[in-house]
Amino acid sequence: MERIVREGYKGTGPGPITPDGCAVELYERIPLGPEVDIIQAAVPAGATILELGCGVGRMTRPMTQRGFDVTAVDESPEMLERVADIGVRTVRSPIELLDLGERFDVVLLASFLVHAGDPKIQRGLLSTCLRHVADDGCVLMQRQPEGWHERVPIEAPIADGLVRVVSSVPVGPEVRQVHVEYHFPDAYWTQTYLARPMTTPVFEQVLAEAGLRVDAYLTPDGTWVRAVPENQRTG
């Protein structure tokens, strides 16, 4: 597979950089938060999970340890190398082009990927979710908090370093270019990416257009969402 170039995305710093500007060695340093606890509470035990954008396996490994059957997808070969020792099936592919011809109990789209700045890519991501979720399954998504872009600049501790969201600048209709810096005692990385901010009504409309609907907001801030196919029965 040829290496993808994503316009508007860029990363700098030590080690390999993925097409969307993520630094592989940086993500090996970032500690995992409550993500897997949220996932475990929202889906059946032992579920089959299609993890879209697995990265270095920060969630892949603990999900597998908790009994889930994970298929890990990423477009970066360097990211997938970090997952190889976990013992899960791995697939190298852009998410929006993925078509495995299979259905899963759970499709996982984390890391705010649903906010893709290009509407065509965003539609492709959601189409992949719908194409791979079982009729009685669900799609788990992570979205940015409402008003997040208006709060930039933002900084917070991360591992033994600091993450600083420096800017979020409008670059087109409903699209922003975000620049982030990661400062560590021994290394420095940056990432620039495109994002489409979405209010809750806009987010739900985007899902509806893709054949999905919100089943539940899983966290008080609404950043984790369980969606289901539009025609799935309720109750």
Salt bridges, closest charged atoms under 4 A:
GLU28 OE2 - ARG82 NE 3.23
ASP37 OD1 - ARG66 NH1 2.75
GLU75 OE1 - ARG6 NH2 2.73
GLU78 OE1 - ARG3 NH2 3.47
GLU81 OE1 - ARG82 NH1 3.64
ASP85 OD1 - ARG61 NH2 3.14
GLU96 OE2 - ARG6 NH2 2.95
ASP99 OD1 - ARG131 NE 3.98
GLU102 OE2 - ARG89 NH2 2.82
ASP135 OD1 - ARG103 NH1 3.39
GLU150 OE2 - ARG176 NH2 3.79
GLU155 OE1 - ARG164 NE 3.01
GLU174 OE1 - ARG196 NH2 3.36
GLU181 OE1 - ARG164 NH1 3.77
GLU181 OE2 - HIS179 NE2 3.99
GLU181 OE1 - HIS183 NE2 2.97
ASP186 OD1 - ARG29 NH1 2.80
ASP215 OD2 - ARG226 NE 2.74
